[in-house]
Amino acid sequence: MTAIELKTYTDDETDEILTRALRGKDGRLTKADAITLSGLPAHLVDDSLDRLLKRYKSRLEVTDDGELLYTFDGMVRRDEITLRERLRAVGRWLARAGMWAFKVWITVTLIVYFVVFVVVLLAAMFGGRSDDRDNRGGPDLGWIFWLFWPDWRYGSTYGGYRDAYGRRLPPRDTKGRKKLIQAVYDFVFGPVRPAPDKLADEREVLGFLRAHDGRMTSTDLVAMFGWSYRQAEEESTRLLADYDGDPEVTDDGVIVYAFPKLLKSADAAIVPTTPKMAWERVETRPELTSNKPSTDTLVGGFAVFNLLVSFFAAGWARTRFGLAGPVWDWFFTGFPLLFFTLFLAIPGARALARKVGDKRRDARNRRRQAVKRIIEADGKPLPAEPDVEALALDLEGEPDLGAGGDKVLKFPRPAEERGAAKKVLAGTDVAREKQIGKVIFGGDDAEAEEPKQLKR
């Protein structure tokens, strides 16, 4: 009779076997299911499931008998980039590349057309009819230069600022003033926004854990970010993996996520980030530009003027200077027509997108306020208002009838999880978890008995 051979596996081999066994098995799984599907020993499956929770998008649930249920939803890695994310990244890269290319185009075009304007102005001033040559005054065309460089006539070459009578004026304070070319960029592309801090949300979660004795529930994440319970559960398992947490299951079958290692601190002066609740994250309408209205009017008016002139410029150049042919037609009409159409179309499209986005921003803000009402209700029934009803699926609402026969919605989970967290903390020696012990090696001998504290 042949005995079953004793097999040994490395952690990587165990994870590969279990991953292969679970792949395609959507839905909930118990530890016993994982053992049966893989054929691995129980102690190996135990450790491997913990590692897979960290590696793959997953959720933890618990039954009323205290049985843990694992949900992996297709074994999608946490660090895997989806097709949608790839397309979005490519779109952002193309947008940035196109923006910088168009900025270069704007700069070159402004310089080129400035030179063209100077040549045309000189031709108009000195190349007119012979009877005009005796006119020594000529029109004052300095305002054309002011459109491009407002302070050109006040540089050091001209001896500083002067009034209309040539008298010296005190220097103008130009500190902090925006350059015209930057105002043009802002008009087209909008104000430069700082890059988002990708770890800001993480610091808020860690600040919440420090402020709540290292314990949290999925409801806490819902309250902070307005997520659905499904997303909050997925993020909770990720946080367990990233910050050395452990799930604690109460007698009522509620999971409380514990992070006791985050409570230890050697410096009382370290102030964690204060977390915001979802209803405090109100989205405001973004600015179209950061320019003054007069500056936007100037830039927009200049673009409209050039756009209109481009329809006739080729004909004028042909009649006045004899510049005919496809190249000159493109230079005087085709190129400026295309350029200034794009110049005005981009801010127009941004304005339209902002208007369309207003409805979405308003919907997201209303959702945040509805989350607030649900969390603060603490399990009590709420009127079945549209914004509250919209969250029934995401936040596990239960329809019911009120005292007057009206339809109401109950959201019991926030109260259940809040009570579970209190119960866990009541049976935990938090003060002991916060202790870091005495310094027994390293540091100054005189301070070896106690941990270093910030000297105030």
Secondary structure, DSSP 8 states (H G I E B T S, - for coil): ----------HHHHHHHHHHHHTT--SEE-HHHHHHHH---HHHHHHHHHHHHHHB--EEEE-TT--EEEE-TTT-BTT---HHHHHHHHHHHHHHHHHHHHHHHHHHHHHHHHHHHHHHHHHHHHSS-GGGTT--S----HHHHHHH-TTGGGSGGGTSEE-TTS-EE-----TT---HHHHHHHHHH--------TTHHHHHHHHHHHHTTTEE-HHHHHHHH---HHHHHHHHHHHHHHTT-EEEE-TTS-EEEE-GGGG--S-TT--------GGG-------S-SS-HHHHHHHHHHHHHHHHHHTTHHHHHHHHH---SHHHHIIIIIHHHHHHHHHHHHHHHHHHHHHHHHHHHHHHHHHHHHHHHHHHHTT--EE--HHHHTTTTTTT-EEEE-TTS-EEEE--HHHHHHHHHHHHHHTS-HHHHH------SSS-GGGSSS------
